[in-house]
Amino acid sequence: MPPRKPHSKSRRGCIECKRRHTKVWSYQSLEFKLLTVFFQCDEQYPRCSTCSRLEIHCTWPNWKPRNGSTLPPSPADVSTPGLITSFNNISKSLRDHSEIQEDLAIDDLKLLHHFTTKTYATLDSVVSQQNIWRDSVIQIGFQHPFLLRGVLGISALHLATLNPDLSVNFAIQASNQYNRALLDFRNVLHNVGEENCVAVFAFSCITVVHAFAVAQVHQPQDPISDFLNCMRLVQGVVTVLKPHYSALWISELSPILGNGLKGGIGGEISEILHLKTLVKSLPDDDRGEIADTYLHAIDLLHTVLLESQIAGDTQSYLALLFSWPALLSPKFFSSLSMQEPVSLIIMAHFASILGHNKSFWWIKCWNKCIVNAVESRLSPDLLEWLVWPRQMCGDDAG
């Protein structure tokens, strides 16, 4: 039997291996050398193989290694910021954590959580498109912070409506988030291309929601002007969409683009068509081109309401409704700006159908608000034209 090969016991192993009673042997035979790699401290500085395998800190005593160089002090002995990498070392947290990272923005995280669990489902009536706001828009927002800030602003407004006692605090958060988002968004608008058009389109939609939602927290001082501004923002979404339609159509937001009017829907809503009688009753001096503008707005509203009544699980009810302001002519907007009675009455018919679905918290107060505001601007002989809008709003609209 051949004599046993000599070996030497080393006391130079790392502190962690010593604590776990890992033997430190140096064998000359090949087979034991292999065992040394996997089961014993191999004295490889700065981290031995065993500690690397177990993913724990490798701490060394203050003596010279075999190559003659001096080992630096153990990380546990100096004030070096770092992360705790094992449950075994959880009680040995490093002294100075100030440089690890900044404090978490807890308020922002709360807003993001609320949006992805509650608010997202209030932005659309189609479940599959709700998920776009919860998932795709958030992912896009990580690349384009102005969009993410817009989302957080909507979430804050939603929380303000749900928590009256904290509404001021949430309203301030909403204002801060949205104002910062607008600053960045305006810079992006100067250079919209395929790389950011999806984020710009999504933020344009968020802007519409924000404009309507603010009225749920702060009572509008001039409801008609504010509502007109909301309608113009809807048209702004179309303006953003047109130059980049092909890129948007192949993006994550493409299902939202398919929410437009289909046409060819049969039926009749007499209360809307009856508005044509009002147009025809205009004095001869007031007819002409403006009359055609009114008639177009009435026909468009009739089509929108017909299609919204039969909107299924795959077509957005809200998107259909907003097709009306999106497709209105500039002349009708001009008439609304001057608060011409006929245009106001037509707008009141549109506003009265908003808020029927209570889950759309961000538009629910506008129906009564606009009908009452229009009523205050009409002469007594025209008030009969608000009977149907008041009925649509409920008995307490007057």
Secondary structure, DSSP 8 states (H G I E B T S, - for coil): ------EEE-S-S-HHHHHTT---EEESSHHHHHHHHHHS----SSS-HHHHHHT------SS--TTS------GGGTT-------GGGGGG--S--TTT-----HHHHHHHHHHHHTGGGGS-SSHHHHHIIIIIHHHHHHHSHHHHHHHHHHHHHHHHHH-GGGHHHHHHHHHHHHHHHHHHHHHHGGG--TTTHHHHHHHHHHHHHHHHHHTTTS--SSHHHHHHHHHHHHHHHHHHHGGGHHHHHTSTTHHHHTTS---------HHHHTHHHHHHTS-GGG-SHHHHHHHHHHHHHHHHHHHHHT--TTS-HHHHHTHHHHH--HHHHHHHHTT-HHHHHHHHHHHTTTTSSTT-TTTTTHHHHHHHHHHTTS-GGGGGGGHHHHHHH-GGG-
